[in-house]
Amino acid sequence: MLYFSFGSNMSEKRLLQRIKAEKIGVAVLNRHLLRFHKPSSLDGSAKCDIQETGQPEDFVLGVLYDIEESQKSILDEIEGLGSGYDLKTVSVTIDGHQVNACTYYATTINSKLKPYHWYKRHVLEGAIENGMPEDYIKSIQAVESVTDKDDARRQKELSIYQR
């Protein structure tokens, strides 16, 4: 099953810590924009979403993964399927070819929320490790984020990047 990840799961270290998956490569979802406005049901901060705009100049970059069907229920639980995210099939472009992939989108949004620094770092790490264009990386860096006051959670989230 093909899975289009546009947020924290673009980081291979983060995703593979959670499920088994095989990275295929960077894909483009046209007529959408990346937003940090999905309220987390776990910590109240903002998480990523894809917002459909219909505008031909808008796009979201993400990572296309191949995941086994047996891993989907785990991913559904991690993503909070039915609790703020729903699943849809999108047509993405990879290496000049259109393919259909499943992805998660926010069913509730709150544009006043900010992501935690650690969450934004997951998204940045994924963008950087996958060689996304500098302008795209800068647009993620420009997103205002806040400190997570839960030190244990913050340290746990960032521990995957310690060498």
N, C-alpha and C positions, 0 to 999 in steps of 0.2 A: 504494500500500500504506500503510495507517495504522500508525503507530509511536507507542506510548505511552512517553514518556521520563519517568522519575521522579528521576533522579540528575543527574550533571554535564551531561548533554545537554539538560536543561531550558534551560540557557543557550544562547540562539540564537547568540551569538558563538562559543561552543565548538562547537556542532553544525555550523554552516555553515562553519566552518574545516575540517571533516572531510568532510562530504558535502553534496550539494544536497538541500534539503528545503523544504517550505512549511509554515509554522506554521498550525495550525487554531485552537488555543486550549487553555485549561486544561480538563482532564478529571479525573474522580474514579474511582478504583478502590476499590470497597467491599470490606469484610471482609479488608483487608490493612493492614499497618503498614510504614512506611519504616524500614529498618535499615541500619546501616553495619557490615556484618559479612562481606562477601564478600572473601576474600583476593585481592589482585592478584597475578597471575603475573609481572608486570613489576617491581613495586617493593616487594612485600610488605606494603603498607598496606591498610587497609580501604576498600572501595568500597560503593556503595549496592546494596540488594536490596529486593525486596518480599516480605514474609513473610505468607503466608496465615494468618489467625487464625480465620476463620469467624464472628467476632463482628460483629453488625450495626452497632455503634458505631464500628468501626475503618475507617479509609480512608487512602488515599494520594492526594495530588494530584500531577498530572504534566502534561506538555504533549503534546498530540496533534499529530503531524506527518504530513504526506503525503509519502512518499518514493517515487521511481521504483524499479521493480524492479532497474534497473541499479545502483542505489546500495546495495542490500541486502547484497551480498557485501562491500562496503567496510565497512559498518556491522558486519557479522558479525565481520570481522577485528578491527576496533577494539575491539569489545566482548568479544572472546575467546570466541566461540561454540565450544563443545566443550572449552574450557580454563577452566572455572570458571563460565561462564554457559551456559544453554541458552535456547531460545526457546519461548514459548508464546503462545497467543491468549487475550486477556482481554476481558471485556465492561466497557467504561468508559462513564461518563455525561458528556456534554458538551451544554450548553444544553438540558437536560431530555430528551435523546435517548440511547438505548443504542446503542453501536457496538462492533464487534469490532476489536481492534487487536493487533498483535504487540508483545511486550515481552520483555526478557531477565530471567532470574531466576538466582540463585546456585545452583549444584549442590554447592558446598562452602561452609561457613561457619566463621568463627572469631570468636566474640564478644569475644575478648580484644584483637583488633587495633583500632587507631584509624586514622581517615583522616588524611591530611596536611592541613595548613591550606589549601593551595592547592586541594585537591580539594573540601573543604567550601565554599570560596569559590565554586567553580563551581556547586555545588548552591544556595547562597544567592543568587548572582547570578540564576540562573534563576527561583527562587521570587519574588524581588523584582521582576525585570523583567516577570514575568507577573502581577503584582498578587495574589499569593496572600495569604490572610488573615494578619494579624499573629501570631496564635497559632501558625500553621503555621510561619511564618518563625522565631519564637522557639524552636520545638521543634528546628529545624535548628541554630540558633545554640547551643543547649544541648548539642549533641553534642561530646564531648571530642575534640580533634584534636591532632596533634603536628607538629613542624617537620620538613620534609624536609631532610635533611643534604646532598642533592645540589642545590647552589645553581643550577647551570645548568638543571636540570629545573624547579626552582621558578620561576625567572625566566621560562623559556619558557612555562610553564603560565599564569602571571599576565600575560604581555605582552599578551594580547588585551584586557585591561581598561584598559591605559594609553591616555590620550587625548592 
